[in-house]
Amino acid sequence: QVQLVESGGGLVQPGGSLRLSCAASGFVFSNYAMSWYRQAPGKERERVSTITNEHDITTYADFVKGRFTMSRDNNQNMVYLQMNSLKPEDTAVYYCTRTNYGGWGKGTLVTASS
């Protein structure tokens, strides 16, 4: 079955950086676009970024453009999210998922706070 395991979250000061990882299994990883989503307390889940399965084309939500970078490694079945210049409003649980096909892990908590 589809398994997605996110890691790399933690507490960071505003302006700091974190790198999230997502380990995927149970499906042919290279056949799927992948996305990162996040859900802040009391808010709905929102898309952060997407990467295609061919050519690694990335798209980002406006609120992270220029600060976050998504990448993937099809040999290791991994996706990554490099987050720089973190803001308090980036505080949320971050999830990876198969774009349009779903499957969700437990997420990893990112807290940007002084």
TALINKA-V201324 format. One line per field, one symbol per residue. psi: psi as a letter, one per 30 degrees, with the letter a starting at -180 (. if undefined). Layout:
# TALINKA-V201324
psi = ???
This chain:
# TALINKA-V201324
psi = lkkkjklflakkkkfalljkljkklgljeffklllklljlkgllkkkelkklfkfhkklkkeffkfekkklljfefhklljkjlhkleffklkkkllkkffakkaflkkkjjk.
